[in-house]
């Protein structure tokens, strides 16, 4: 699995050799919002089976964050992607602001 952070997107690619992993193993991703050291929100883990149709073999990951349940303000956002089969993890962090 290859990881690439491009702008605000974290993209993943499966192994080059399709014979290295005969059965698709899902990657697991979740998003967390923090204010200082306090975790304000964490999404449920999202399992994504790698089914790539594009040339880059990137796997899109989409989260739904219920902003109506999060108070307006600045947050540190962290996206965590876990690849259990390769025992790897990747993280993306950025600052977001929720406005009313």
N, C-alpha and C positions, 0 to 999 in steps of 0.2 A: 504494500500500500504506500503510495506517495502522497504527500501533503503539500499544498501550496496556499499561501495566504496572498490574495490579490485584492488590494483595496480593502473593502469591507467583507470580502467573501473568503471563506475557507473551503478549498476544493480538494477532493481526494481522487486518486487514481488507483485502480486495482493493479495487481502484479502483471508484469508484461507477459509472462508465460501462463496461458490459460490452464495448463496441466498442473500448476502448483497448488491450485485450490479447486478441485473438481466440483464441489457443492458450494453454492453461494452462502457465505456466512455473513450475517448482517453486521454492519458497524452500528454502534450505539452513540447517540448524540443527545446532549441536553444543554440548556442555556440557563445561566444564573444571573441575577441582578444583585448588586451589592452597593451599600452605602457605608464607606469605611470598611470595618471588619464585619459588619452585620449583613447576613444574607437576607435579602428582602423577598426574593422569589427564586424558585428553581422549577423548571418545567419537568414533566415526567420524561423519563428516558424514551427516546424515539429510536426504534430499530429500523435501519435502512438497508434493504438488500440491494446490492450493487447490480443494477440493470442499466448499463450505459449504452446509449445509442449515438453519442456524439464522438467526434474524432478524437477529442482530448481525453475521453473516457472519464470525465469528471462526474461526480455523483452529487446532485443537488440535494440540499437538506433544508427543509422549511419548518419553522417553528411558529406556533400561534401563542402569543403572549397576551393574556387578558389585561390590557392597559387600564380598563375601568376599575380594576382591583389594586392598582399600584398608584400611590400618591404622586402628584407632580413633583418633579425635582430631578437632580442629576444622579446618575447611577453609573457604576462600572459594570459593564456587560461582559460576561465570559461565556464563550461557546466551547464546550468540551466534546471531543470526538474520540471514541474508544474503538480500537480494532482488537477484539478479543482473540482472534486467530493468530495475529502477529504479536500480541501482547504489547501494543503501542498505544500511545495517547497523543493527541495534538490539542493545543489550546489557542484560542483567539481572544484577545481582550480589547475593548474599546470603550470610550465614554459615550453615553447616550443621555438625552434629556427628555423627560416625559413632561409634556405641557398640557394644561387643561383644555 
